[in-house]
Amino acid sequence: MNDELRELYQSVILDHSRKPRNFGELHGEGCVHVHGDNPSCGDEIDVFVKFAGDGSVEDIKFSGQGCAISQASASMMTKKVKGRSRADATKMGALFRGIVTGENRQPENEEELGELTLLEGVQHFPQRVKCAMLAWRALEQAISQKDGTVTTEEPNA
């Protein structure tokens, strides 16, 4: 990674971590709440998804605490999946997983991820992969639910 890209990476991560987008909670009909944590580092995320009648992600918010990577990843995720169908949100999660793990990477579809590609460097740090994926794993659980609350612990990266 060249110096300019590294500086951009750090700038975007810090911006989303310090001023997270879509931070908060959602409640009510059509909302799903998923709690995820990573006991190995202490990161915790609560993802709240409100599904529209057609099943698309009408609104999404998150709350929690953790490192800059977990918080920035959650913030960027909420921006990318809001308004998308469950299938599109699931596809985006798979593309993101490919970026941060380096496995099953689909470069032809990465443009869709936008600034999320800046988290590519975490693939060299396995513990950081778990941080980056924490909110995405919670989103996967939310997508698989119709309503209610789900708790996931110790996500596998």
C-alpha positions, 0 to 999 in steps of 0.5 A: 500500500503506497503512502497516499493510500495509507493516509486516505485509509487512515483518514476515512477510518478515523472519520467514520470512527469519530463521527459514525453514520447511522449511530443509534437504535431502531425499534418497532414493527419490522425491526430486528436487533442483533447483538454481536461481540468479539470477546477476544478484543472486547468489541461489541456491536448492536445492529438494528434493521428495519425491513420494509414491506418488500423485505428491503433494508428500509433503515439501519443503525448501529451502536456499540463500542470497540476499536476504530476498525469495528466502528468504522466498518459498521458506519460504512456498512450502514451507508451501503446497505440502507435501501437495498434488498436483502439479496443485495445486502447479502451480496455486499457482505460477501464482497466485503468479506472477500476484500478483508479476508482475501478469499473468494475475492471478486475484483470485478464487483469491488467498485460497488463497495466504494470506500469499504475497499479501504479496509482491505489492509486488515486481511494481513491482521487476522484479529482485525478481520474479526473487527471489520466483520463484526457488524457484517456478521450481525447484519447477516443474522438480521437478514436471516430473521423476520423479527425479534432479537438475536445474539451472536457471540465470538464471530468467526472470521 
